[in-house]
Amino acid sequence: MMTKILVVDDEEPIRHLLNRLLDMKGYQCTSASNAAEARNCIRDQNFDLILCDLNMPGEPGMDFIRYTLAEYPETAVVMVTAIDDQNIAETALQIGAYGYIIKPFESNEVMINVANALRRRKLEIDNRAYRENLEQMVARRTTELQETLEKLQKTMKGIIQTMALTVETRDPYTAGHQRRVADLACAIAKEARLSEDQILGIQMAGEIHDVGKISVPAEILSKPGRLSEIEFKLIETHPQVGYNILKGIEFPWPIAQMVVQHHEMINGSGYPQGLSNEDILSEARILSVADVVEAISSHRPYRPALGIDKALEQISKNRGILYDPDVADVCLKLFSEKGFAFK
């Protein structure tokens, strides 16, 4: 496509000279004697370059250039003027002009400025197009990654729910226990202002924290009487079994560690590792409190439900002894002030 240039100058000889020079180089030229005519020209067709005088009847050349660069940013502008003033030249360049030619000029000077301006214009247009394409590509890839992440999270949730259902199928007396523990643990985490990512990890771990019970005989899980010491020791293996099941799965969160630690107590009296205080993950300390509250308040084969008041009494009495004091305080606040209740 032929390069189109607009020459704006109130002196007809200058317009004629510039048109002749540009025509000889194969450019398509249009002339205007003032800014008003030039505005009509650029409204009707697109120009690659404008050569513009500074002092003309009506609108000054500098104002016309400001208008052009604002409304037609892909059009290059070079000033051609008899005013040899460094301040004016600097102003013209600052507002976006690509060059400043002083009259009388040499034909080579004009052609070099025109060639440089057109070359710079092309580079800027190409660079702008590259940035826009890059931004679109990044936005598209970001959307694709987000969609992939959502699919993976949905798949993970499906796997987690399937594992939870497997445990509850073998232990019908604790059906819903894992989900309710997850609900309370997430509520505690939100109230404690943990990150959304941490809360999601706690939810996932909460929903399968008893997955290790799959190794415990069903008759022990549903035994109505008091458990023997051997039977209780067997049940105490479920956090470690859960860890062994989950440790090979690359979750975005330390799910296996949360599961193995959910019966640890901050004074070291828990199991299976006898961890204490900061050696226990903060997420596991939350699960521990939520697990105790749900277990005490709900029915078990070996005893009827003791109710939420007894459960909260246990948390309050052992705050700072068995349970993280901050977690215990948040849990108590949820029930006493925030109206939390198990579904």
SEVEX-862159 format. One record per residue (C-alpha): residue number from 1; y, x, z. Coordinates in steps of 0.001 Angstrom, whole numbers. Example, Ala and Ser with C-alpha at 12.3 -4.5 7.8 and 13.67 -1.06 7.14 Angstrom:
SEVEX-862159
{kolfi: 1; y: -4500; x: 12300; z: 7800}
{kolfi: 2; y: -1060; x: 13670; z: 7140}
END
This chain:
SEVEX-862159
{kolfi: 1; y: 0; x: 0; z: 0}
{kolfi: 2; y: 3451; x: 1313; z: -966}
{kolfi: 3; y: 5689; x: 2446; z: 1889}
{kolfi: 4; y: 8701; x: 117; z: 2264}
{kolfi: 5; y: 12046; x: 1464; z: 3426}
{kolfi: 6; y: 15244; x: -447; z: 4231}
{kolfi: 7; y: 18581; x: 1362; z: 3734}
{kolfi: 8; y: 21438; x: -115; z: 5821}
{kolfi: 9; y: 24892; x: 1337; z: 5022}
{kolfi: 10; y: 28299; x: -199; z: 4247}
{kolfi: 11; y: 29013; x: 2503; z: 1647}
{kolfi: 12; y: 27542; x: 1598; z: -1726}
{kolfi: 13; y: 27399; x: 5232; z: -3011}
{kolfi: 14; y: 25337; x: 6233; z: 47}
{kolfi: 15; y: 22974; x: 3290; z: -462}
{kolfi: 16; y: 22615; x: 4197; z: -4134}
{kolfi: 17; y: 21959; x: 7868; z: -3395}
{kolfi: 18; y: 19382; x: 7184; z: -723}
{kolfi: 19; y: 17634; x: 4577; z: -2909}
{kolfi: 20; y: 17439; x: 7042; z: -5806}
{kolfi: 21; y: 16055; x: 9848; z: -3627}
{kolfi: 22; y: 13449; x: 7568; z: -2068}
{kolfi: 23; y: 12459; x: 5945; z: -5366}
{kolfi: 24; y: 11802; x: 9399; z: -6814}
{kolfi: 25; y: 9289; x: 10022; z: -4007}
{kolfi: 26; y: 7494; x: 6724; z: -4667}
{kolfi: 27; y: 8907; x: 4679; z: -1801}
{kolfi: 28; y: 9808; x: 984; z: -2257}
{kolfi: 29; y: 13455; x: 581; z: -1234}
{kolfi: 30; y: 15652; x: -2357; z: -210}
{kolfi: 31; y: 19369; x: -2138; z: 583}
{kolfi: 32; y: 21671; x: -3943; z: 3002}
{kolfi: 33; y: 25412; x: -3400; z: 3454}
{kolfi: 34; y: 25574; x: -4488; z: 7102}
{kolfi: 35; y: 23437; x: -5472; z: 10083}
{kolfi: 36; y: 23546; x: -9204; z: 9263}
{kolfi: 37; y: 22049; x: -8591; z: 5800}
{kolfi: 38; y: 19537; x: -6200; z: 7347}
{kolfi: 39; y: 18405; x: -8832; z: 9865}
{kolfi: 40; y: 17708; x: -11229; z: 7004}
{kolfi: 41; y: 15733; x: -8548; z: 5205}
{kolfi: 42; y: 13474; x: -7688; z: 8142}
{kolfi: 43; y: 12867; x: -11372; z: 8825}
{kolfi: 44; y: 11576; x: -11821; z: 5283}
{kolfi: 45; y: 9394; x: -8718; z: 4995}
{kolfi: 46; y: 7974; x: -5871; z: 7023}
{kolfi: 47; y: 9433; x: -2386; z: 6648}
{kolfi: 48; y: 7827; x: 902; z: 7595}
{kolfi: 49; y: 11161; x: 2674; z: 8030}
{kolfi: 50; y: 14860; x: 1825; z: 8312}
{kolfi: 51; y: 17647; x: 4293; z: 7511}
{kolfi: 52; y: 20702; x: 2925; z: 9283}
{kolfi: 53; y: 24387; x: 3816; z: 9440}
{kolfi: 54; y: 26182; x: 3777; z: 12793}
{kolfi: 55; y: 29629; x: 2352; z: 11983}
{kolfi: 56; y: 29523; x: -776; z: 9813}
{kolfi: 57; y: 31535; x: -4004; z: 9619}
{kolfi: 58; y: 30262; x: -6575; z: 12111}
{kolfi: 59; y: 27375; x: -5610; z: 14356}
{kolfi: 60; y: 27338; x: -1859; z: 15188}
{kolfi: 61; y: 24393; x: 132; z: 13932}
{kolfi: 62; y: 23330; x: 1087; z: 17465}
{kolfi: 63; y: 22998; x: -2600; z: 18468}
{kolfi: 64; y: 21031; x: -3360; z: 15319}
{kolfi: 65; y: 18650; x: -511; z: 16082}
{kolfi: 66; y: 18108; x: -1785; z: 19638}
{kolfi: 67; y: 17310; x: -5225; z: 18204}
{kolfi: 68; y: 14962; x: -3823; z: 15570}
{kolfi: 69; y: 13009; x: -1614; z: 17949}
{kolfi: 70; y: 12637; x: -4473; z: 20437}
{kolfi: 71; y: 11537; x: -7102; z: 17901}
{kolfi: 72; y: 9690; x: -4886; z: 15402}
{kolfi: 73; y: 8164; x: -2045; z: 17437}
{kolfi: 74; y: 6031; x: -811; z: 14524}
{kolfi: 75; y: 9123; x: -113; z: 12390}
{kolfi: 76; y: 10500; x: 3436; z: 12494}
{kolfi: 77; y: 14274; x: 4006; z: 12515}
{kolfi: 78; y: 16356; x: 7030; z: 11471}
{kolfi: 79; y: 20139; x: 7042; z: 11853}
{kolfi: 80; y: 22250; x: 8307; z: 8942}
{kolfi: 81; y: 25915; x: 8616; z: 9994}
{kolfi: 82; y: 29111; x: 10623; z: 9596}
{kolfi: 83; y: 29577; x: 10722; z: 13390}
{kolfi: 84; y: 28594; x: 14184; z: 14610}
{kolfi: 85; y: 28482; x: 13443; z: 18331}
{kolfi: 86; y: 25754; x: 14907; z: 20521}
{kolfi: 87; y: 25992; x: 12135; z: 23136}
{kolfi: 88; y: 25642; x: 9405; z: 20511}
{kolfi: 89; y: 22764; x: 11268; z: 18897}
{kolfi: 90; y: 20982; x: 11576; z: 22265}
{kolfi: 91; y: 21540; x: 7858; z: 22927}
{kolfi: 92; y: 20046; x: 6963; z: 19572}
{kolfi: 93; y: 16978; x: 9103; z: 20234}
{kolfi: 94; y: 16632; x: 7723; z: 23766}
{kolfi: 95; y: 16509; x: 4120; z: 22571}
{kolfi: 96; y: 13785; x: 5028; z: 20086}
{kolfi: 97; y: 15311; x: 6374; z: 16850}
{kolfi: 98; y: 13071; x: 8959; z: 15177}
{kolfi: 99; y: 15909; x: 11036; z: 13753}
{kolfi: 100; y: 19694; x: 11502; z: 13442}
{kolfi: 101; y: 21063; x: 12695; z: 10080}
{kolfi: 102; y: 24705; x: 13729; z: 9704}
{kolfi: 103; y: 26649; x: 12885; z: 6523}
{kolfi: 104; y: 27142; x: 14578; z: 4148}
{kolfi: 105; y: 23439; x: 15408; z: 4028}
{kolfi: 106; y: 21143; x: 17475; z: 1842}
{kolfi: 107; y: 18477; x: 15582; z: -51}
{kolfi: 108; y: 15751; x: 17814; z: 1426}
{kolfi: 109; y: 17019; x: 17056; z: 4925}
{kolfi: 110; y: 16667; x: 13320; z: 4283}
{kolfi: 111; y: 13184; x: 13602; z: 2803}
{kolfi: 112; y: 11939; x: 15824; z: 5634}
{kolfi: 113; y: 13260; x: 13357; z: 8226}
{kolfi: 114; y: 11728; x: 10427; z: 6343}
{kolfi: 115; y: 8338; x: 12153; z: 6068}
{kolfi: 116; y: 8374; x: 13139; z: 9755}
{kolfi: 117; y: 9391; x: 9643; z: 10843}
{kolfi: 118; y: 6643; x: 7998; z: 8779}
{kolfi: 119; y: 4075; x: 10491; z: 10049}
{kolfi: 120; y: 5106; x: 9879; z: 13674}
{kolfi: 121; y: 5076; x: 6119; z: 13105}
{kolfi: 122; y: 1519; x: 6271; z: 11774}
{kolfi: 123; y: 365; x: 8389; z: 14713}
{kolfi: 124; y: 1915; x: 5964; z: 17212}
{kolfi: 125; y: 417; x: 2924; z: 15458}
{kolfi: 126; y: -3002; x: 4596; z: 15324}
{kolfi: 127; y: -2709; x: 5608; z: 18968}
{kolfi: 128; y: -1683; x: 2091; z: 19981}
{kolfi: 129; y: -4593; x: 622; z: 18032}
{kolfi: 130; y: -6949; x: 3128; z: 19635}
{kolfi: 131; y: -5734; x: 2216; z: 23125}
{kolfi: 132; y: -6064; x: -1486; z: 22393}
{kolfi: 133; y: -9575; x: -1009; z: 21015}
{kolfi: 134; y: -10468; x: 1139; z: 24005}
{kolfi: 135; y: -9123; x: -1467; z: 26418}
{kolfi: 136; y: -11072; x: -4191; z: 24619}
{kolfi: 137; y: -14218; x: -2076; z: 24683}
{kolfi: 138; y: -13790; x: -1342; z: 28404}
{kolfi: 139; y: -13173; x: -5025; z: 29107}
{kolfi: 140; y: -16246; x: -5986; z: 27061}
{kolfi: 141; y: -18433; x: -3371; z: 28747}
{kolfi: 142; y: -17104; x: -4410; z: 32167}
{kolfi: 143; y: -17999; x: -8016; z: 31430}
{kolfi: 144; y: -21449; x: -6988; z: 30232}
{kolfi: 145; y: -22013; x: -4860; z: 33335}
{kolfi: 146; y: -20832; x: -7706; z: 35569}
{kolfi: 147; y: -23204; x: -10112; z: 33837}
{kolfi: 148; y: -26056; x: -7604; z: 34203}
{kolfi: 149; y: -25212; x: -7126; z: 37881}
{kolfi: 150; y: -25183; x: -10884; z: 38440}
{kolfi: 151; y: -28573; x: -11200; z: 36731}
{kolfi: 152; y: -29974; x: -8377; z: 38871}
{kolfi: 153; y: -28597; x: -9965; z: 42035}
{kolfi: 154; y: -30091; x: -13305; z: 41018}
{kolfi: 155; y: -33426; x: -11610; z: 40387}
{kolfi: 156; y: -33240; x: -9818; z: 43735}
{kolfi: 157; y: -32448; x: -13058; z: 45524}
{kolfi: 158; y: -35415; x: -14682; z: 43815}
{kolfi: 159; y: -37708; x: -11876; z: 44946}
{kolfi: 160; y: -36314; x: -12008; z: 48478}
{kolfi: 161; y: -36795; x: -15779; z: 48677}
{kolfi: 162; y: -40352; x: -15469; z: 47370}
{kolfi: 163; y: -41165; x: -12846; z: 50017}
{kolfi: 164; y: -39579; x: -15002; z: 52711}
{kolfi: 165; y: -41584; x: -18011; z: 51596}
{kolfi: 166; y: -44784; x: -15960; z: 51702}
{kolfi: 167; y: -44164; x: -15081; z: 55365}
{kolfi: 168; y: -43249; x: -18631; z: 56328}
{kolfi: 169; y: -46329; x: -20013; z: 54576}
{kolfi: 170; y: -48519; x: -17897; z: 56867}
{kolfi: 171; y: -46419; x: -18671; z: 59957}
{kolfi: 172; y: -45327; x: -22331; z: 59687}
{kolfi: 173; y: -43992; x: -22421; z: 63257}
{kolfi: 174; y: -41225; x: -20006; z: 62281}
{kolfi: 175; y: -40468; x: -21723; z: 58957}
{kolfi: 176; y: -36735; x: -21330; z: 58329}
{kolfi: 177; y: -36401; x: -18682; z: 61068}
{kolfi: 178; y: -35522; x: -15890; z: 58651}
{kolfi: 179; y: -32980; x: -18012; z: 56789}
{kolfi: 180; y: -31306; x: -19137; z: 60029}
{kolfi: 181; y: -31197; x: -15548; z: 61287}
{kolfi: 182; y: -29611; x: -14528; z: 57984}
{kolfi: 183; y: -27034; x: -17341; z: 58292}
{kolfi: 184; y: -26006; x: -16331; z: 61816}
{kolfi: 185; y: -26010; x: -12614; z: 60985}
{kolfi: 186; y: -23744; x: -13217; z: 57987}
{kolfi: 187; y: -21403; x: -15349; z: 60106}
{kolfi: 188; y: -21190; x: -12531; z: 62665}
{kolfi: 189; y: -20556; x: -9983; z: 59921}
{kolfi: 190; y: -17789; x: -12110; z: 58386}
{kolfi: 191; y: -16122; x: -12669; z: 61754}
{kolfi: 192; y: -16326; x: -8907; z: 62374}
{kolfi: 193; y: -14598; x: -8375; z: 58994}
{kolfi: 194; y: -17378; x: -6365; z: 57385}
{kolfi: 195; y: -17133; x: -5866; z: 53634}
{kolfi: 196; y: -18518; x: -8442; z: 51198}
{kolfi: 197; y: -21070; x: -5869; z: 50083}
{kolfi: 198; y: -22294; x: -5275; z: 53648}
{kolfi: 199; y: -22510; x: -9025; z: 54260}
{kolfi: 200; y: -24637; x: -9498; z: 51148}
{kolfi: 201; y: -26954; x: -6697; z: 52301}
{kolfi: 202; y: -27272; x: -8305; z: 55743}
{kolfi: 203; y: -28105; x: -11629; z: 54135}
{kolfi: 204; y: -30854; x: -10058; z: 52024}
{kolfi: 205; y: -32321; x: -8180; z: 54996}
{kolfi: 206; y: -32075; x: -11225; z: 57247}
{kolfi: 207; y: -34042; x: -13403; z: 54860}
{kolfi: 208; y: -37025; x: -11003; z: 54896}
{kolfi: 209; y: -36672; x: -9213; z: 58234}
{kolfi: 210; y: -40107; x: -10507; z: 59330}
{kolfi: 211; y: -41894; x: -9719; z: 56067}
{kolfi: 212; y: -44124; x: -7295; z: 57990}
{kolfi: 213; y: -45760; x: -10261; z: 59742}
{kolfi: 214; y: -47797; x: -10670; z: 56578}
{kolfi: 215; y: -50132; x: -8081; z: 58123}
{kolfi: 216; y: -50560; x: -10045; z: 61365}
{kolfi: 217; y: -53519; x: -12483; z: 61438}
{kolfi: 218; y: -52319; x: -16076; z: 61077}
{kolfi: 219; y: -54263; x: -17176; z: 64161}
{kolfi: 220; y: -52199; x: -14789; z: 66293}
{kolfi: 221; y: -48902; x: -15965; z: 64781}
{kolfi: 222; y: -49781; x: -19600; z: 65495}
{kolfi: 223; y: -51607; x: -19072; z: 68792}
{kolfi: 224; y: -50398; x: -21761; z: 71241}
{kolfi: 225; y: -51146; x: -19822; z: 74430}
{kolfi: 226; y: -49874; x: -16619; z: 75906}
{kolfi: 227; y: -50528; x: -13537; z: 73767}
{kolfi: 228; y: -52725; x: -10744; z: 75075}
{kolfi: 229; y: -51348; x: -7241; z: 75300}
{kolfi: 230; y: -53344; x: -6201; z: 72229}
{kolfi: 231; y: -52109; x: -9208; z: 70252}
{kolfi: 232; y: -48514; x: -8515; z: 71241}
{kolfi: 233; y: -48895; x: -4850; z: 70239}
{kolfi: 234; y: -50182; x: -6021; z: 66888}
{kolfi: 235; y: -47133; x: -8256; z: 66385}
{kolfi: 236; y: -44893; x: -5322; z: 67338}
{kolfi: 237; y: -46113; x: -3474; z: 64256}
{kolfi: 238; y: -44365; x: -5928; z: 61909}
{kolfi: 239; y: -41014; x: -4045; z: 61648}
{kolfi: 240; y: -42820; x: -849; z: 60574}
{kolfi: 241; y: -45057; x: -2762; z: 58161}
{kolfi: 242; y: -41954; x: -4431; z: 56720}
{kolfi: 243; y: -40382; x: -1009; z: 56246}
{kolfi: 244; y: -43493; x: 272; z: 54486}
{kolfi: 245; y: -43406; x: -2704; z: 52118}
{kolfi: 246; y: -39708; x: -2356; z: 51299}
{kolfi: 247; y: -39072; x: 1402; z: 51383}
{kolfi: 248; y: -40060; x: 1918; z: 47755}
{kolfi: 249; y: -37644; x: -733; z: 46451}
{kolfi: 250; y: -34240; x: 655; z: 45441}
{kolfi: 251; y: -31937; x: -1975; z: 46893}
{kolfi: 252; y: -28164; x: -1327; z: 46833}
{kolfi: 253; y: -28308; x: -1590; z: 50654}
{kolfi: 254; y: -30533; x: 35; z: 53305}
{kolfi: 255; y: -32714; x: -3091; z: 53534}
{kolfi: 256; y: -35849; x: -1265; z: 54684}
{kolfi: 257; y: -33934; x: 483; z: 57496}
{kolfi: 258; y: -32361; x: -2793; z: 58641}
{kolfi: 259; y: -35802; x: -4425; z: 58740}
{kolfi: 260; y: -37494; x: -1635; z: 60692}
{kolfi: 261; y: -34631; x: -1529; z: 63215}
{kolfi: 262; y: -34076; x: -5233; z: 63900}
{kolfi: 263; y: -36014; x: -5064; z: 67215}
{kolfi: 264; y: -34335; x: -1875; z: 68431}
{kolfi: 265; y: -32133; x: -2171; z: 71556}
{kolfi: 266; y: -29071; x: -62; z: 72268}
{kolfi: 267; y: -30573; x: 1237; z: 75538}
{kolfi: 268; y: -33606; x: 2591; z: 73675}
{kolfi: 269; y: -36069; x: -4; z: 75019}
{kolfi: 270; y: -36754; x: -1613; z: 71633}
{kolfi: 271; y: -39422; x: -920; z: 69059}
{kolfi: 272; y: -40904; x: 587; z: 66925}
{kolfi: 273; y: -38857; x: 3821; z: 67225}
{kolfi: 274; y: -37025; x: 3407; z: 70520}
{kolfi: 275; y: -33643; x: 4065; z: 68901}
{kolfi: 276; y: -30407; x: 3645; z: 70852}
{kolfi: 277; y: -26690; x: 3079; z: 70287}
{kolfi: 278; y: -25296; x: 4626; z: 67090}
{kolfi: 279; y: -28752; x: 5655; z: 65892}
{kolfi: 280; y: -29251; x: 1976; z: 65059}
{kolfi: 281; y: -27565; x: 739; z: 61885}
{kolfi: 282; y: -24626; x: -1568; z: 62557}
{kolfi: 283; y: -26268; x: -4148; z: 60278}
{kolfi: 284; y: -29501; x: -3942; z: 62316}
{kolfi: 285; y: -27558; x: -4443; z: 65565}
{kolfi: 286; y: -26192; x: -7661; z: 64079}
{kolfi: 287; y: -29654; x: -8809; z: 62943}
{kolfi: 288; y: -31033; x: -8051; z: 66411}
{kolfi: 289; y: -28599; x: -10414; z: 68128}
{kolfi: 290; y: -29022; x: -13128; z: 65499}
{kolfi: 291; y: -32822; x: -12850; z: 65744}
{kolfi: 292; y: -32839; x: -13239; z: 69543}
{kolfi: 293; y: -30498; x: -16244; z: 69500}
{kolfi: 294; y: -32539; x: -18075; z: 66851}
{kolfi: 295; y: -35896; x: -17229; z: 68471}
{kolfi: 296; y: -34940; x: -18383; z: 71966}
{kolfi: 297; y: -33250; x: -21574; z: 70783}
{kolfi: 298; y: -36157; x: -22629; z: 68533}
{kolfi: 299; y: -39690; x: -23864; z: 69106}
{kolfi: 300; y: -42532; x: -21354; z: 69242}
{kolfi: 301; y: -46310; x: -21972; z: 69392}
{kolfi: 302; y: -46471; x: -20597; z: 72939}
{kolfi: 303; y: -43427; x: -22489; z: 74301}
{kolfi: 304; y: -40991; x: -25295; z: 73458}
{kolfi: 305; y: -37446; x: -24567; z: 72283}
{kolfi: 306; y: -35289; x: -23277; z: 75138}
{kolfi: 307; y: -32024; x: -24336; z: 73487}
{kolfi: 308; y: -28893; x: -22573; z: 72367}
{kolfi: 309; y: -27401; x: -22335; z: 75862}
{kolfi: 310; y: -30343; x: -20263; z: 77105}
{kolfi: 311; y: -30130; x: -18109; z: 74021}
{kolfi: 312; y: -26425; x: -17393; z: 74490}
{kolfi: 313; y: -27003; x: -16764; z: 78194}
{kolfi: 314; y: -29522; x: -14066; z: 77252}
{kolfi: 315; y: -26969; x: -12446; z: 74913}
{kolfi: 316; y: -24181; x: -12614; z: 77503}
{kolfi: 317; y: -26364; x: -11228; z: 80318}
{kolfi: 318; y: -27579; x: -8277; z: 78228}
{kolfi: 319; y: -24328; x: -7555; z: 76432}
{kolfi: 320; y: -23862; x: -3772; z: 76423}
{kolfi: 321; y: -27401; x: -3276; z: 77792}
{kolfi: 322; y: -29754; x: -4455; z: 75052}
{kolfi: 323; y: -27226; x: -5674; z: 72522}
{kolfi: 324; y: -24151; x: -4115; z: 70955}
{kolfi: 325; y: -21245; x: -5478; z: 73050}
{kolfi: 326; y: -18973; x: -6055; z: 70057}
{kolfi: 327; y: -21697; x: -7915; z: 68160}
{kolfi: 328; y: -22545; x: -9949; z: 71265}
{kolfi: 329; y: -18890; x: -10910; z: 71768}
{kolfi: 330; y: -18520; x: -12051; z: 68165}
{kolfi: 331; y: -21737; x: -14072; z: 68385}
{kolfi: 332; y: -20662; x: -15813; z: 71605}
{kolfi: 333; y: -17244; x: -16545; z: 70080}
{kolfi: 334; y: -18831; x: -18135; z: 67008}
{kolfi: 335; y: -20636; x: -20723; z: 69133}
{kolfi: 336; y: -17969; x: -21260; z: 71801}
{kolfi: 337; y: -14816; x: -21259; z: 69653}
{kolfi: 338; y: -15751; x: -21428; z: 65980}
{kolfi: 339; y: -18220; x: -24305; z: 66106}
{kolfi: 340; y: -21121; x: -22399; z: 64563}
{kolfi: 341; y: -24454; x: -24253; z: 64604}
{kolfi: 342; y: -27802; x: -23600; z: 62968}
{kolfi: 343; y: -28496; x: -25805; z: 59957}
END
